[in-house]
Amino acid sequence: MEQVKKRAKDRRPAKTKKAIRLALFQLLDKKELNKITITELTKQANISRKTFYIHYDKISNVLDEFEQELIEAFHNATKDLKYCNNSKFFFDIFYNLDKYFNDDLDYYKKIAQSSFSNTFSDHIGDALFSKLYEVLEPICDLPIEQIEYLCLIISSSMHRVFMSWIRNDSEMSIVQISNFVAKVVFNGMGSYLSNE
């Protein structure tokens, strides 16, 4: 019984932080960050000022923490991935990324639909680019500039598809979208075009 109470208590800070973040993203749809007050934010999140200050010193800390968590989440989701000469590598990247966000899809969907979505999207794109470059640079027989463009093409398309998938109510499952993206990235769009 004690363990159940402890787990419930442990979840409370995470739930409070999530409420603060969602409230902030909702307010960012209406005004700039530097115009949002602690009073407005706590009212929107339905918490007290004291509760806010238990977790954060200032409003910008909310975004800083969220961005750091995104970077860490992507790193954790992809740290063990190794390149193999087929589409599995690209499937694994996309699937692991989707799987992480899919665990709390409604929350991330609200973020992706908010005015913070460009920053959210940029972090995903940058993390994808870095991972691809880390893995492909040692095995690519291309000049560095072309490797960078290759990684940019792949990461840009993957992250745009990811953002579209997370924003919209796609009929494709996580496995279906991951397979599709992996095959297009690895085989090119020619494999889906008719020969006529």
C-alpha positions in Angstrom: 0.0 0.0 0.0 2.8 2.4 0.9 4.5 1.7 -2.5 1.2 2.7 -4.3 1.0 5.9 -2.4 4.7 6.7 -3.1 4.2 6.1 -6.9 1.1 8.4 -6.9 3.1 11.0 -5.0 6.0 10.7 -7.4 3.7 11.3 -10.4 2.4 14.5 -9.0 5.4 16.8 -9.9 5.4 15.4 -13.5 1.6 16.0 -13.8 2.0 19.6 -12.4 4.9 20.4 -14.8 2.8 19.0 -17.7 -0.1 21.3 -16.7 2.3 24.3 -16.5 3.7 23.5 -19.9 0.4 23.1 -21.6 -0.9 26.3 -20.0 2.2 28.1 -21.3 1.8 26.8 -24.8 -1.8 27.9 -24.8 -0.8 31.4 -23.7 1.9 31.5 -26.3 -0.8 31.2 -28.9 -2.1 34.6 -27.7 1.0 36.6 -26.7 4.7 36.7 -26.7 6.7 34.9 -23.9 8.0 38.2 -22.4 4.4 39.4 -22.0 3.1 36.4 -20.1 3.0 36.9 -16.3 3.3 34.2 -13.6 -0.2 35.1 -12.5 -1.6 34.4 -16.0 0.3 31.2 -16.2 -0.7 29.9 -12.8 -4.4 30.8 -13.5 -4.3 29.0 -16.9 -2.6 25.9 -15.3 -5.0 26.0 -12.3 -2.2 26.0 -9.8 -1.0 28.4 -7.1 2.0 30.7 -7.5 3.7 28.8 -4.7 3.3 25.6 -6.7 4.9 27.2 -9.8 7.9 28.4 -7.8 8.4 24.9 -6.3 9.2 23.8 -9.9 10.6 26.9 -11.7 12.3 30.2 -10.9 10.9 32.0 -14.0 8.7 31.3 -17.0 11.6 30.8 -19.5 12.8 27.9 -17.3 9.7 26.0 -18.4 10.7 26.1 -22.1 14.4 25.5 -21.3 13.5 22.3 -19.4 11.1 21.1 -22.1 13.7 21.7 -24.8 16.4 19.8 -22.8 14.0 16.9 -22.2 13.3 16.7 -26.0 17.0 16.5 -26.8 17.6 13.9 -24.1 14.6 11.9 -25.2 15.7 11.8 -28.8 19.3 10.8 -27.7 17.9 8.0 -25.5 15.6 6.7 -28.2 18.5 6.5 -30.8 21.7 6.1 -28.8 22.0 2.3 -29.6 21.1 2.5 -33.2 23.8 1.3 -35.7 23.6 1.6 -39.5 22.8 -1.5 -41.5 22.7 -1.6 -45.2 19.0 -1.7 -45.5 16.0 0.4 -44.5 15.9 -1.0 -40.9 18.2 1.8 -39.6 15.8 4.5 -40.9 12.8 2.5 -39.6 14.4 2.2 -36.2 15.1 6.0 -36.0 11.6 7.0 -37.0 9.9 4.2 -35.0 11.8 5.0 -31.8 11.1 8.7 -32.1 7.4 8.0 -32.8 7.2 5.5 -30.0 8.6 8.0 -27.5 6.0 10.6 -28.4 3.2 8.1 -28.9 3.3 7.3 -25.2 1.7 10.7 -24.5 0.5 11.6 -28.0 -2.4 14.0 -27.0 0.1 16.1 -25.0 2.6 16.3 -27.8 -0.2 16.9 -30.4 -1.3 20.0 -28.4 2.3 21.3 -28.4 2.7 20.5 -32.2 -0.5 22.5 -32.9 0.6 25.5 -30.7 2.7 28.5 -31.7 5.6 26.7 -30.0 5.5 24.1 -32.8 8.2 25.7 -34.9 10.7 25.5 -32.0 9.5 22.0 -31.2 9.9 21.0 -34.9 13.4 22.6 -35.1 14.6 20.6 -32.1 13.4 17.3 -33.7 15.0 18.3 -37.1 18.3 19.2 -35.4 18.4 16.0 -33.4 17.7 13.9 -36.5 20.4 15.7 -38.5 23.0 15.1 -35.7 22.2 11.4 -35.4 22.3 10.8 -39.1 25.6 12.7 -39.5 27.1 10.8 -36.6 26.2 7.5 -38.2 26.6 8.2 -41.9 29.7 10.4 -42.0 32.2 7.6 -41.2 30.8 5.3 -43.8 29.9 7.7 -46.7 32.3 8.0 -49.6 31.4 11.7 -50.2 32.9 15.0 -49.5 31.9 16.5 -46.1 29.7 19.2 -47.7 27.7 16.5 -49.6 27.4 14.3 -46.5 25.9 17.3 -44.7 23.4 17.9 -47.6 22.5 14.2 -47.6 21.8 14.3 -43.9 19.9 17.5 -44.3 17.7 16.0 -47.1 16.9 12.9 -45.0 16.4 14.6 -41.7 14.2 17.4 -43.1 11.9 14.9 -44.8 11.7 12.6 -41.8 11.0 15.4 -39.4 8.4 17.0 -41.6 6.6 13.7 -41.9 6.9 13.1 -38.2 5.4 16.6 -37.4 2.6 16.0 -39.9 1.9 12.6 -38.4 1.8 13.9 -34.8 -0.4 17.0 -35.7 -3.0 15.2 -37.7 -5.1 12.2 -37.0 -3.3 9.9 -39.4 -4.9 6.5 -40.2 -1.4 5.0 -40.4 -0.1 3.2 -37.4 3.3 3.9 -35.9 4.7 0.8 -37.7 3.1 1.7 -41.0 4.4 5.3 -41.1 7.9 4.1 -39.9 8.0 1.4 -42.6 6.9 3.9 -45.3 9.4 6.6 -44.3 12.2 4.0 -44.0 11.5 2.6 -47.5 11.3 6.0 -49.2 14.5 7.2 -47.5 16.4 4.0 -48.3 15.0 3.1 -51.8 14.0 6.6 -53.0 10.6 7.6 -54.3 11.3 5.8 -57.6 10.2 2.5 -55.9 6.7 3.9 -55.6 6.3 5.4 -59.1 4.8 3.5 -62.0 7.2 2.7 -64.8 5.0 4.3 -67.5 
